[in-house]
């Protein structure tokens, strides 16, 4: 029996990495075994020591992780593109079986695997016909959607939710990221409309806290997430859906 959550975004740059790390931190604080997993990292510049995995570096700064890079982010590409495109340009295809092995290894050792996708659900992973959504289906993982809090989020979030439904991926909930200190009318009304249109709950609304890469803002971000989200309930529901 494996347990995990596939974390996707409504767009690039909505805060999937921060949410993944914060959720992992909140879970481990609640004594729930969890580990972040970035199957494919693009936009990873090469150095003498190999690829610089930016998202993995963020995990390591904020979490206690003692596993090798290759376990946590097995496929890397230098070009900041969709994985299928970056792989084609580098003539190094994404090996899904390697991703499978890494996922199973982490699931066997650390319990809840928090899988951070690359971009959104429709991003091609290996070919135009095999996307991030197909990877979530392959691993039978429920979805957590990360979207923006401001104007425009209704369209992006509802489209993502309905695409997941068409693919048969159960959605645990939605986290809206980057909320203002003084929310405008769009921020105040969008969450309810998203839930009315999708039937999916908004699990948390999280603010933009300056330089989130620093320990202080990240700790505050985790505190706010923990205050809004019942991680035990989320974990139980994720485990149930993984083995549906």
C-alpha positions as CSV (number, residue, x, y, z in Angstrom):
1,X,0.0,0.0,0.0
2,X,1.4,3.4,-1.0
3,X,0.4,6.8,0.2
4,X,0.9,10.1,-1.6
5,X,-0.5,13.4,-2.8
6,X,0.1,14.9,-6.3
7,X,0.5,18.6,-6.0
8,X,-0.2,20.6,-9.1
9,X,-0.6,24.3,-10.0
10,X,-3.0,26.3,-12.1
11,X,0.1,27.9,-13.7
12,X,3.8,28.1,-13.4
13,X,5.0,30.1,-10.4
14,X,1.9,29.8,-8.3
15,X,3.9,28.4,-5.3
16,X,3.8,24.6,-5.6
17,X,7.3,24.2,-4.2
18,X,6.5,26.4,-1.1
19,X,3.2,24.6,-0.5
20,X,4.9,21.2,-0.9
21,X,7.7,22.0,1.5
22,X,5.3,23.6,4.0
23,X,2.9,20.7,3.9
24,X,5.8,18.3,4.5
25,X,6.9,20.4,7.5
26,X,3.4,20.5,9.0
27,X,3.0,16.8,8.5
28,X,6.3,15.9,10.1
29,X,5.6,18.2,13.0
30,X,2.3,16.3,13.4
31,X,4.3,13.1,13.4
32,X,3.1,12.0,10.0
33,X,5.9,10.5,7.9
34,X,6.3,12.6,4.7
35,X,8.8,13.4,2.1
36,X,8.8,15.8,-0.9
37,X,9.4,14.3,-4.4
38,X,10.0,16.3,-7.6
39,X,10.1,13.6,-10.3
40,X,11.2,16.0,-13.1
41,X,13.1,19.3,-12.6
42,X,13.6,21.5,-15.7
43,X,15.5,24.8,-15.7
44,X,18.3,23.1,-13.7
45,X,21.6,24.7,-14.7
46,X,24.7,22.5,-14.9
47,X,27.7,23.1,-12.6
48,X,30.8,21.1,-11.8
49,X,28.8,19.0,-9.3
50,X,26.0,18.3,-11.8
51,X,22.6,19.8,-12.0
52,X,21.5,22.5,-9.6
53,X,17.9,21.4,-8.6
54,X,16.3,24.7,-7.4
55,X,13.2,23.2,-6.0
56,X,15.2,20.5,-4.2
57,X,17.5,23.1,-2.8
58,X,14.4,24.9,-1.3
59,X,13.3,21.6,0.3
60,X,16.8,21.1,1.8
61,X,16.9,24.6,3.3
62,X,13.7,24.2,5.1
63,X,13.3,20.5,5.8
64,X,15.5,17.8,7.4
65,X,16.2,15.5,4.5
66,X,19.0,12.9,4.4
67,X,18.3,11.3,1.1
68,X,20.3,11.7,-2.1
69,X,19.3,14.1,-4.9
70,X,18.8,11.3,-7.3
71,X,16.1,9.8,-5.1
72,X,14.2,13.1,-4.6
73,X,14.5,14.4,-8.2
74,X,15.6,11.7,-10.6
75,X,15.1,13.4,-13.9
76,X,16.7,16.8,-14.6
77,X,17.0,19.0,-17.6
78,X,18.8,22.3,-18.2
79,X,16.2,24.0,-20.4
80,X,13.4,25.8,-18.5
81,X,10.7,24.1,-20.6
82,X,8.0,21.5,-20.3
83,X,9.7,18.1,-19.5
84,X,8.8,16.5,-22.9
85,X,10.2,19.5,-24.8
86,X,13.4,19.8,-22.6
87,X,14.0,16.0,-23.0
88,X,13.6,16.2,-26.8
89,X,16.0,19.1,-27.1
90,X,18.6,17.3,-24.9
91,X,18.0,13.9,-26.6
92,X,17.5,12.4,-23.2
93,X,14.0,11.0,-22.9
94,X,12.2,10.9,-19.6
95,X,12.3,7.3,-18.3
96,X,9.0,6.8,-16.5
97,X,10.2,3.5,-15.1
98,X,13.0,5.3,-13.3
99,X,10.4,7.7,-11.9
100,X,8.3,4.7,-10.8
101,X,11.3,3.2,-9.0
102,X,12.0,6.4,-7.2
103,X,8.4,6.8,-6.1
104,X,8.1,3.3,-4.8
105,X,11.4,3.6,-3.0
106,X,10.3,6.8,-1.2
107,X,6.8,5.4,-0.5
108,X,8.4,2.3,1.1
109,X,10.7,4.3,3.4
110,X,8.9,7.6,4.3
111,X,5.2,7.0,4.2
112,X,3.3,10.0,2.6
113,X,5.1,11.0,-0.7
114,X,4.3,14.6,-1.7
115,X,4.8,14.7,-5.4
116,X,5.3,18.1,-6.9
117,X,4.5,18.1,-10.6
118,X,6.2,20.3,-13.2
119,X,3.8,23.2,-14.1
120,X,0.2,22.2,-14.5
121,X,-1.7,19.0,-15.2
122,X,-1.7,19.3,-19.0
123,X,2.1,19.8,-19.2
124,X,3.6,17.0,-21.4
125,X,5.9,14.7,-19.5
126,X,7.2,12.3,-22.1
127,X,5.1,12.9,-25.3
128,X,2.1,15.1,-26.1
129,X,0.0,12.1,-25.1
130,X,1.5,11.5,-21.6
131,X,1.1,14.4,-19.3
132,X,1.5,15.2,-15.6
133,X,-2.1,14.2,-15.2
134,X,-1.2,10.8,-16.6
135,X,1.6,10.4,-14.1
136,X,-0.8,11.1,-11.2
137,X,-3.2,8.5,-12.7
138,X,-0.3,6.0,-13.1
139,X,0.5,6.3,-9.4
140,X,-3.2,6.4,-8.4
141,X,-2.6,9.7,-6.4
142,X,-5.2,12.2,-5.4
143,X,-4.6,15.8,-6.3
144,X,-4.0,19.0,-4.4
145,X,-4.4,22.1,-6.5
146,X,-2.4,25.3,-5.8
147,X,-3.8,28.4,-7.4
148,X,-3.4,32.2,-7.1
149,X,-5.6,34.1,-4.7
150,X,-6.2,37.1,-6.9
151,X,-8.3,38.1,-10.0
152,X,-8.3,35.5,-12.7
153,X,-8.0,32.5,-10.3
154,X,-11.6,31.3,-10.9
155,X,-11.0,30.5,-14.6
156,X,-7.5,28.9,-14.0
157,X,-8.6,26.9,-11.0
158,X,-11.9,25.7,-12.4
159,X,-10.2,24.6,-15.6
160,X,-7.6,22.6,-13.7
161,X,-10.3,21.0,-11.5
162,X,-12.4,20.0,-14.4
163,X,-9.4,18.6,-16.3
164,X,-8.6,16.4,-13.3
165,X,-12.2,15.2,-13.1
166,X,-12.1,14.3,-16.8
167,X,-9.0,12.3,-16.2
168,X,-10.6,10.5,-13.2
169,X,-8.2,12.1,-10.6
170,X,-9.9,12.7,-7.3
171,X,-9.2,16.2,-5.9
172,X,-8.6,16.6,-2.2
173,X,-8.9,20.4,-2.2
174,X,-7.5,23.7,-3.3
175,X,-4.9,26.0,-1.7
176,X,-4.9,29.7,-2.8
177,X,-1.5,31.3,-2.5
178,X,-0.3,34.8,-2.4
179,X,-3.3,36.4,-0.7
180,X,-3.0,40.1,0.1
181,X,-3.0,41.6,3.6
182,X,-6.1,43.5,2.7
183,X,-8.0,41.3,0.2
184,X,-9.8,43.1,-2.6
185,X,-13.2,42.1,-3.8
186,X,-11.9,39.5,-6.2
187,X,-9.9,37.8,-3.4
188,X,-12.9,37.8,-1.0
189,X,-15.4,36.4,-3.5
190,X,-13.4,34.0,-5.7
191,X,-13.0,31.1,-3.1
192,X,-16.7,30.6,-2.7
193,X,-17.4,30.8,-6.4
194,X,-14.6,28.2,-7.1
195,X,-16.2,25.8,-4.6
196,X,-19.7,26.4,-6.0
197,X,-18.4,25.6,-9.6
198,X,-16.4,22.6,-8.7
199,X,-17.6,21.1,-5.4
200,X,-14.0,21.2,-4.2
201,X,-13.2,22.8,-0.8
202,X,-10.7,25.6,-0.4
203,X,-8.4,24.1,2.3
204,X,-6.3,27.3,2.9
205,X,-5.7,30.8,1.8
206,X,-2.0,31.7,2.3
207,X,-0.4,35.2,2.1
208,X,2.7,36.4,0.4
209,X,5.3,36.8,3.2
210,X,8.2,38.5,1.5
211,X,11.3,36.4,1.0
212,X,9.8,33.0,1.7
213,X,13.2,31.4,1.2
214,X,14.3,32.8,4.6
215,X,13.6,30.7,7.8
216,X,11.4,33.3,9.5
217,X,8.8,33.8,6.7
218,X,8.7,30.1,5.9
219,X,8.0,29.3,9.6
220,X,5.2,31.8,9.6
221,X,3.8,30.3,6.3
222,X,3.8,26.8,7.9
223,X,2.1,28.2,11.0
224,X,-0.7,29.7,8.9
225,X,-1.1,26.5,6.9
226,X,-1.3,24.4,10.0
227,X,-3.9,26.7,11.5
228,X,-6.2,26.3,8.5
229,X,-5.6,22.7,7.5
230,X,-6.3,19.4,9.3
231,X,-3.3,17.4,8.1
232,X,-4.5,14.2,9.9
233,X,-7.8,14.3,8.0
234,X,-6.0,15.2,4.8
235,X,-3.6,12.3,5.2
236,X,-6.4,9.8,6.0
237,X,-8.4,10.9,2.9
238,X,-5.3,10.7,0.7
239,X,-4.5,7.2,1.9
240,X,-8.1,6.1,1.3
241,X,-8.1,7.5,-2.3
242,X,-4.7,6.1,-3.1
243,X,-6.1,2.6,-2.6
244,X,-9.4,3.2,-4.2
